[in-house]
């Protein structure tokens, strides 16, 4: 089973995620936004989740993460935890 490495930003409301998409477009870095806005403890590490394989994340997150190329950032991904932006790092 191949593992991938991702970072993410988790927020409670869709409008917050939409605002982060705008901030990324304006040149803010993903890591900076994760530290400033993510409600997940990984935010302190720039959103770094480390490596994970299939079946280790909730389905919607996993599908979005595995669809990304390295360096790509997902669209907003809703899960039962909130709204994610996912960046594949390896």
N, C-alpha and C positions, 0 to 999 in steps of 0.2 A: 504494500500500500504506500503510495507516494504521499509525502507530507509537503505542505506549503507553509510559508510564513507570511503573516499579515499583521497589520496594525489596524485599529479601528477607533472611531469616535462614537460614543453612545450618548444620545440626548433623549429627553422624555417626550418632546413634542415635535411634530413634523415641521412646524415653522422654524424651530431652532435648527434643524438639519438643513432646511432650505437656506437659512442665513449663513450657515457654514459653507455651503456650496458657493455662495456669493463671495465670501471671504477668501476661499481658495482661488476663485477666478480673479480676485483683486491682488493675488500674489502672496497671501499668507501661506506658511508651510503647514502641511498636514500635522506634523509633530507639534508645532506651536499651538495649533488649534486644539489638538487632543489634550495638551497640558492645561490649557485655559478653560475648556468647555466640557470635556468628556466626564460623564458621571460614573464611568467604570474605573476601578482602581488602576487599570493599565494606563490611564491618562497620564499619570505621573511619569510614565516611561515613554511618553510620546505616542501612547496607544498600542505599543508593541505587545502582541499576544503570543509571540514565539511561533514555533512550528506545531502544526496539528494535522491529523489525518482525517479521512472521511469518517463520519459518524461521531466525531468529537464535538461538533457545534450543532446548534439548532439548524434545521433543514434550510430555511430561507437564507440564513447567513452562509452556510456551506455552499449552496448552489451559486450564490453571488460571488463568493471568494474564489471558488475554483474556476469561474468563468473569466476572471481577470488575468491579464498578462502582468508580468512583473513591472512595477512602477505605476500601474493603472489604479485609478480610484473609482469605486462603484458609484452607481446612483444611490439614492436613499433606499435602505433596506429595512422595512418594518419587521419586527419580531415581537414576541411577548415581553421582551425586556425594554423596548423603546425603538428608536430610530438610529440606524447605524450608517456611517460612511466607512467603507472598508478600503484599505490600500494594501495591495499585494506587494510584499517586499522581497520574496524569494520563492 
